[in-house]
Amino acid sequence: MHVYDRACLLVEAHVRVKYWDKTPSWIGTDPADLERPYVEFSVPTEDDLQLSLNPEQTRRLAAALLHAADVAIRGDAPQ
């Protein structure tokens, strides 16, 4: 999907389901909820934003984005 960066230029954001394919000796070296399939959200900009989210975090972010979109459409966002 396309989003605007800080300079108001369109950049392509990516949302992917990922899984860390680790050798057995590396299992347990990262948060357990990221060692299962997780969601990666990335925007290739000069800051290279990349978020790794477990499924629950992904759902909460999606709900927050939907709520913010509804507020923006209604036009009653706080100034």
N, C-alpha and C positions, 0 to 999 in steps of 0.2 A: 504494500500500500504506500501511497505517497503522503508525506507530511512536510511541513515547513520547518527549516532549520532556523538558527538565530538570525541569519541574514535574509530571511524570508524567501529562501530558495527552496524549490521542491527537491526533496531527497527521498530515496526509497527506503522504507522501513521494512524489516523482515520479522515475521513471527514463525517460529519453527518448533516442532516437538523434537527434543534431542534426548540422547541417552549416552552417558559416559561409558564407553566400552573399556573397562579396566581389567588389568590382570588381577588375580586373586590377592596378591600382596598389596595392591593399592586400594582395595575395598576398605572403606572405613576412614579414608583420609579426607573426606569432604562431608558436608552435612548429609545425613542419611536420606533426607527427602529430595536431595539432588542426585543421589546415586541411582534413583529409579528414573523412569522417563520424566522429563521436566520440559518447561517451555522456555525458549530463548527469544527475547525481543531485542533487536539490534537496529541501530540507525548509524550508517557509515557517514559520520561528519568529522570535522576536525577534532571533536572530543571523543569520537567513537563510542557512543553509548551502547552498552550491552548489559541486559538484565537477564539473570537466570531465576526463574520463578517455579516454585512447586505448584501443583495443580490448585491448591487452595489460594495461594497468593495470586495466581492467574485469575481465578474467579473473582476475588476481591478487587483486583485492578480493573477487570472488565465491568464490574458493577459500578465502581467509582467513575469510570469513563462514561458509561451510559447515563448515570445521574448528572454528571457535568454537562453532557450533551443536551439533556432535557432542560436543564437550567438555562443554558445558552440559547436554546431555541425559544424558550418562554421570554427571554430577555430580562429576567429578574435576578441576574447575577449581582452580587455586592460590588460596589465601586471601590 
